[in-house]
Amino acid sequence: MNQRSGIVSAAVFLAVSAAAIAGILAFGTGKGETYIGTGSGRNGDITVSVTVKDGRITAGKVVSEQETDFAKPAAQAVLAQAVKNGSTDGLDTVSGATLTSKGTIQAIMAAVSGKAAVAAAPEDTSCDIVIAGAGGAGMAAAVEAASKGAKVIVLEKMGIAGGNTNSATGGLNASETSIQKKLGIKDSNDQYYKDTMTGGHNLNDPALVRTLVDNSAATVDWLISLGADLTDVGKMAGSTNKRTHRPQGGAPVGPHLVTVLEAADKKAGVDIRLNNKVTGIINEDGKAAGVTVSAPSGSYKINAKAVVIATGGFGANSDMIVRYKPELAGFGTTNHKGATGDAFAWVPQFDAALVDMDQIQTHPTVVPSSGVMITEAVRGNGAIVANREGKRFMQEMATRDVMSKAILEQTGKTAYLLFDQGVRESLSAIEGYVQQGLLTQADTVAGLAAALSMPSDTLVQTVDEYNRAQKSGNDPFGRKASDMPRALETGPYYAVEIGPAVHHTMGGLKIDTKAEVLNTSGQAIPGLFAAGEVTGGVHGANRLGGNAVADITVFGKIAGDSACAYIGK
């Protein structure tokens, strides 16, 4: 059996036509030929082998990967789809393991397209607007700018688009929206503003928060016009009213929006280049005038009239985390491995201002053994939190900083998130945790306590007391009646161990309401814009769940508009 290497950059294989791939599949005849391809998973490269015989994919296996135990089955599941389909058509991601799934799809595509595509040495080029980062903010900025006639290139150092947006689960906060009105949900921009400022301990930049809030409803409509489903509205910790917009049934919002935005970008003619790492920003007399890039086949530069930085935060850079907040030494992270804060090395030449760099959020409900974040929506839909003694210790809808601190004060510095079948059926995102094998399950509360080595009588009493509080609307821990949507009384019952991990870096580049990057004198740096987690000021000392997706889409769109205005589009 012949072995052919198909390890090519994503930027190359994504450009391969369907006909070219069909040509490769047709090439596999007789005993079949095996091709090797590599893609980018959550924790590193995923390499697969794919056998093609008589025009069909007949076998595939994972050659090497660095994924966590819960994600490994996702790679096998994607390969099984390819074998079942006989081709690369219709390959779906596995819920809860989006990055691993996309990396496997990328590897399969690289394998079957390897003979048809050869990576050429990159050439210097130019465009109207160049965007660093193909996460939610970068892709939102790109489609908005392209819709106004700008020639846009998006550069992404990872092998797949989406960044941390791929892992966003809860939803997008927005107020006074068309969806809320259809559902009869009463909310106001002023209340959303107040909740965000209060949640951020009033360290937020008021002007940025007002911009976030006042543009949120229009942004929801804009995303829907691009094909997004944001018709389910739930509630996250720190929000007074239901304003967290997500796909129907409570499905994860991030992977959905990545798919929608990536498709919209391509439709608008945006050039998205994966595995292309920005190494610096070109400075022409104090103006941002393009970027330098490192690609698999060489380095090059892109001259541009404006630059948008949308590279995300630095939650996966432990050195930076500890530099700004030493007490987080040794903490795990929920961030994808590309969230390393590269952009902060590019901007000193412009005397760019930074703000709130020491404001680093831990998420309270992260599975210690795997680093998987359990969405806040589980609590929002009715789950409770108990310690190893089987007791609740605070109201579960407290903000993330408060909840994280409380969990760290418990025995073992972790706790357990508990819910019943009713909560599971109310939120489809939970199915991903089921598939990953993260949940402990029992038919009764007493059985669940036994499985968790908790005092059965205590846990049964805890759940009974919570159910009485839910029915009366009067919780001794202070959980609001509106935050207790259902009693926990329908078996089976479920639990998952949780503890805090580094989740979001609230600090970053200082921007104004036009997403212009400011220098230390408070002046806008000509041609330089930024959006998303790479910026600071929006979230203050604590980000509310649902506000990150709002931030990246609202300010991503604004960055695209402002960059177009700057260049005269």
Backbone hydrogen bonds, N-H to C=O, Kabsch-Sander energy under -0.5 kcal/mol:
donor,donor_aa,acceptor,acceptor_aa,energy
4,R,2,N,-0.5
4,R,34,T,-2.5
6,G,36,I,-2.3
8,V,6,G,-1.1
11,A,274,L,-0.6
12,V,9,S,-0.7
13,F,9,S,-2.4
14,L,10,A,-2.4
15,A,12,V,-1.2
16,V,13,F,-1.0
21,I,17,S,-2.1
22,A,18,A,-2.6
23,G,19,A,-1.8
24,I,20,A,-1.6
25,L,21,I,-2.5
26,A,22,A,-2.3
27,F,23,G,-1.2
28,G,24,I,-1.0
28,G,25,L,-0.6
29,T,27,F,-0.9
32,G,29,T,-2.5
33,E,52,V,-2.2
34,T,2,N,-2.0
35,Y,50,V,-3.0
36,I,4,R,-2.0
37,G,48,V,-2.3
39,G,46,I,-2.8
41,G,39,G,-0.7
41,G,44,G,-3.0
46,I,39,G,-3.1
47,T,64,S,-2.8
48,V,37,G,-2.7
49,S,61,K,-2.5
50,V,35,Y,-2.8
51,T,59,A,-2.8
52,V,33,E,-2.9
53,K,56,R,-2.9
54,D,28,G,-1.1
55,G,25,L,-1.0
55,G,28,G,-1.6
56,R,53,K,-1.6
57,I,86,G,-2.1
58,T,51,T,-2.7
58,T,56,R,-0.6
59,A,51,T,-1.2
61,K,49,S,-2.0
63,V,47,T,-2.9
63,V,61,K,-0.6
64,S,47,T,-1.7
71,A,68,T,-0.9
72,K,68,T,-1.4
74,A,71,A,-1.4
75,A,71,A,-0.9
75,A,72,K,-0.8
76,Q,72,K,-1.3
77,A,73,P,-2.4
78,V,74,A,-2.3
79,L,75,A,-2.1
80,A,76,Q,-2.2
81,Q,77,A,-1.8
82,A,78,V,-2.0
83,V,79,L,-2.2
84,K,80,A,-2.6
85,N,81,Q,-3.1
86,G,82,A,-1.9
87,S,82,A,-0.6
91,L,88,T,-0.8
97,A,94,V,-2.3
101,S,97,A,-2.5
102,K,98,T,-2.9
103,G,99,L,-2.2
104,T,100,T,-1.9
105,I,101,S,-2.5
106,Q,102,K,-2.6
107,A,103,G,-1.9
108,I,104,T,-2.6
109,M,105,I,-2.7
110,A,106,Q,-2.5
111,A,107,A,-2.2
112,V,108,I,-2.4
113,S,109,M,-1.7
114,G,110,A,-0.7
114,G,111,A,-0.8
116,A,113,S,-0.6
117,A,113,S,-1.3
120,A,118,V,-0.5
125,T,301,K,-2.1
127,C,303,N,-2.1
128,D,151,K,-1.4
129,I,151,K,-2.1
130,V,306,A,-2.2
131,I,153,I,-2.8
132,A,308,V,-2.8
133,G,131,I,-0.8
133,G,155,L,-3.3
135,G,310,A,-0.6
136,G,162,G,-0.6
139,M,135,G,-2.5
140,A,136,G,-1.9
141,A,137,A,-2.4
142,A,138,G,-2.1
143,V,139,M,-2.2
144,E,140,A,-1.8
145,A,141,A,-2.4
146,A,142,A,-2.8
147,S,143,V,-1.7
148,K,144,E,-0.5
148,K,145,A,-1.1
149,G,146,A,-1.8
150,A,145,A,-1.8
152,V,150,A,-0.7
153,I,129,I,-1.9
154,V,271,D,-2.9
155,L,131,I,-3.0
156,E,273,R,-2.5
162,G,134,A,-2.4
165,T,162,G,-1.8
166,N,163,G,-1.4
167,S,164,N,-1.6
168,A,165,T,-1.1
172,L,245,H,-2.6
173,N,546,G,-2.9
174,A,243,R,-1.7
181,K,177,T,-2.1
182,K,178,S,-1.8
183,L,179,I,-1.8
184,G,180,Q,-0.5
184,G,181,K,-0.9
185,I,180,Q,-2.8
186,K,184,G,-0.5
187,D,185,I,-0.5
192,Y,188,S,-2.1
193,Y,189,N,-2.7
194,K,190,D,-2.4
195,D,191,Q,-2.8
196,T,192,Y,-2.3
197,M,193,Y,-2.4
198,T,194,K,-2.7
199,G,195,D,-2.8
200,G,196,T,-1.7
201,H,198,T,-1.7
202,N,197,M,-3.2
203,L,200,G,-1.8
205,D,537,G,-3.5
209,V,205,D,-2.2
210,R,206,P,-2.7
211,T,207,A,-1.9
212,L,208,L,-2.5
213,V,209,V,-2.7
214,D,210,R,-2.7
215,N,211,T,-1.4
216,S,213,V,-1.2
217,A,213,V,-0.5
219,T,215,N,-1.8
220,V,216,S,-2.0
221,D,217,A,-2.0
222,W,218,A,-2.3
223,L,219,T,-2.7
224,I,220,V,-2.3
225,S,221,D,-2.1
226,L,222,W,-1.0
226,L,223,L,-0.5
227,G,224,I,-1.3
228,A,223,L,-2.4
230,L,228,A,-0.7
232,D,246,R,-2.5
234,G,232,D,-0.5
234,G,244,T,-2.7
238,G,397,M,-0.7
239,S,236,M,-1.8
243,R,234,G,-1.0
243,R,241,N,-0.6
244,T,234,G,-2.5
245,H,172,L,-3.3
245,H,243,R,-1.0
246,R,232,D,-2.6
250,G,247,P,-1.9
251,A,247,P,-0.8
253,V,169,T,-1.2
254,G,168,A,-2.5
256,H,252,P,-0.6
257,L,253,V,-2.5
258,V,254,G,-2.6
259,T,255,P,-2.0
260,V,256,H,-2.3
261,L,257,L,-3.2
262,E,258,V,-2.6
263,A,259,T,-2.0
264,A,260,V,-2.3
265,D,261,L,-2.7
266,K,262,E,-2.1
267,K,263,A,-2.3
268,A,264,A,-1.9
269,G,266,K,-1.2
270,V,265,D,-2.8
271,D,152,V,-2.3
272,I,270,V,-0.9
273,R,154,V,-3.3
273,R,271,D,-0.6
274,L,272,I,-0.7
275,N,156,E,-0.6
275,N,158,M,-2.6
276,N,156,E,-2.3
276,N,273,R,-0.6
277,K,275,N,-0.6
277,K,294,S,-2.8
278,V,276,N,-0.5
279,T,292,T,-2.7
280,G,292,T,-1.0
282,I,290,G,-2.4
284,E,282,I,-0.6
284,E,287,K,-2.7
285,D,283,N,-0.6
287,K,284,E,-1.4
288,A,526,P,-2.6
289,A,282,I,-2.8
289,A,287,K,-0.5
291,V,302,I,-2.1
292,T,280,G,-2.2
293,V,300,Y,-3.2
294,S,277,K,-2.9
295,A,293,V,-0.5
295,A,298,G,-2.5
298,G,295,A,-1.8
300,Y,293,V,-2.2
302,I,291,V,-2.9
303,N,125,T,-2.5
303,N,301,K,-0.5
304,A,289,A,-1.6
305,K,127,C,-0.7
305,K,128,D,-1.3
306,A,128,D,-1.2
307,V,527,G,-3.1
308,V,130,V,-2.4
309,I,307,V,-0.5
309,I,529,F,-3.1
310,A,132,A,-2.7
310,A,308,V,-0.6
316,A,339,A,-2.7
317,N,314,F,-1.8
318,S,316,A,-0.9
321,I,317,N,-2.4
322,V,318,S,-2.5
323,R,319,D,-2.0
324,Y,320,M,-2.0
325,K,321,I,-2.4
328,L,325,K,-2.2
329,A,326,P,-1.8
331,F,328,L,-2.1
334,T,502,V,-2.5
337,K,42,R,-1.0
339,A,336,H,-2.0
340,T,338,G,-2.1
341,G,313,G,-1.4
344,F,341,G,-1.3
345,A,342,D,-1.9
346,W,343,A,-1.5
347,V,343,A,-0.9
350,F,347,V,-1.9
351,D,348,P,-2.0
352,A,347,V,-1.5
353,A,518,L,-2.7
355,V,508,G,-2.4
359,Q,356,D,-2.0
360,I,358,D,-1.2
361,Q,504,H,-3.5
363,H,501,A,-2.8
366,V,364,P,-0.7
366,V,499,G,-1.7
367,V,372,V,-3.1
370,S,367,V,-1.3
371,G,367,V,-3.1
374,I,365,T,-3.4
375,T,373,M,-0.6
378,V,375,T,-1.8
379,R,376,E,-0.5
380,G,376,E,-2.3
381,N,377,A,-1.8
382,G,379,R,-1.8
383,A,378,V,-2.0
384,I,418,L,-2.4
386,A,416,Y,-2.6
387,N,391,K,-2.5
390,G,387,N,-2.3
395,Q,477,F,-0.5
398,A,395,Q,-1.2
403,M,399,T,-2.7
404,S,400,R,-2.5
405,K,401,D,-2.0
406,A,402,V,-2.1
407,I,403,M,-2.3
408,L,404,S,-2.1
409,E,405,K,-0.8
409,E,406,A,-0.7
410,Q,407,I,-1.9
413,K,410,Q,-2.5
414,T,411,T,-0.8
415,A,498,I,-2.4
416,Y,386,A,-2.9
417,L,496,V,-2.7
418,L,384,I,-3.0
418,L,416,Y,-0.6
419,F,494,Y,-2.1
421,Q,490,T,-2.5
421,Q,492,P,-1.0
424,R,420,D,-2.1
425,E,421,Q,-2.7
426,S,422,G,-0.9
426,S,423,V,-0.6
427,L,423,V,-0.7
427,L,424,R,-1.1
428,S,249,G,-3.0
429,A,250,G,-0.9
430,I,427,L,-1.6
431,E,428,S,-1.5
432,G,429,A,-1.1
433,Y,429,A,-0.7
433,Y,430,I,-0.7
434,V,430,I,-1.8
435,Q,431,E,-2.5
436,Q,432,G,-1.4
437,G,434,V,-1.5
438,L,433,Y,-2.2
440,T,495,A,-3.0
442,A,493,Y,-2.1
448,L,444,T,-2.0
449,A,445,V,-2.5
450,A,446,A,-2.1
451,A,447,G,-2.0
452,L,448,L,-1.6
453,S,450,A,-1.1
454,M,449,A,-3.0
456,S,454,M,-0.5
459,L,455,P,-2.2
460,V,456,S,-2.6
461,Q,457,D,-2.2
462,T,458,T,-2.4
463,V,459,L,-2.5
464,D,460,V,-2.4
465,E,461,Q,-2.7
466,Y,462,T,-2.1
467,N,463,V,-2.6
468,R,464,D,-2.1
469,A,465,E,-2.1
470,Q,466,Y,-2.8
471,K,467,N,-2.1
472,S,468,R,-2.1
473,G,469,A,-2.1
474,N,469,A,-0.8
475,D,473,G,-0.5
475,D,479,R,-0.6
478,G,475,D,-2.0
483,D,480,K,-1.2
484,M,481,A,-1.6
489,E,487,A,-1.0
491,G,489,E,-0.6
493,Y,442,A,-3.4
494,Y,419,F,-3.3
495,A,440,T,-1.7
496,V,417,L,-1.5
498,I,415,A,-2.9
499,G,366,V,-1.7
501,A,363,H,-1.2
502,V,332,G,-2.5
503,H,361,Q,-3.3
504,H,361,Q,-1.5
506,M,359,Q,-2.1
506,M,504,H,-0.8
507,G,359,Q,-0.8
508,G,355,V,-2.1
509,L,534,V,-2.9
510,K,353,A,-2.6
511,I,509,L,-0.5
511,I,536,G,-0.6
512,D,516,E,-1.4
515,A,512,D,-2.0
517,V,528,L,-2.3
518,L,510,K,-3.0
519,N,523,Q,-2.7
520,T,351,D,-1.9
522,G,519,N,-2.2
525,I,517,V,-3.2
528,L,525,I,-2.0
529,F,307,V,-2.7
529,F,527,G,-0.5
530,A,515,A,-2.2
531,A,309,I,-2.0
535,T,532,G,-2.1
536,G,509,L,-2.4
537,G,506,M,-0.6
541,A,200,G,-2.2
542,N,539,H,-1.5
545,G,237,A,-0.5
547,N,544,L,-2.1
550,A,546,G,-0.9
551,D,547,N,-2.5
552,I,548,A,-2.7
553,T,549,V,-1.6
554,V,550,A,-2.9
555,F,551,D,-2.2
556,G,551,D,-0.5
556,G,552,I,-0.9
557,K,553,T,-2.1
558,I,554,V,-2.0
559,A,555,F,-2.6
560,G,556,G,-1.9
561,D,557,K,-2.2
562,S,558,I,-3.2
563,A,559,A,-2.5
564,C,560,G,-1.8
565,A,561,D,-2.4
566,Y,562,S,-2.4
567,I,563,A,-1.8
568,G,564,C,-0.7
568,G,565,A,-0.6
569,K,564,C,-3.5
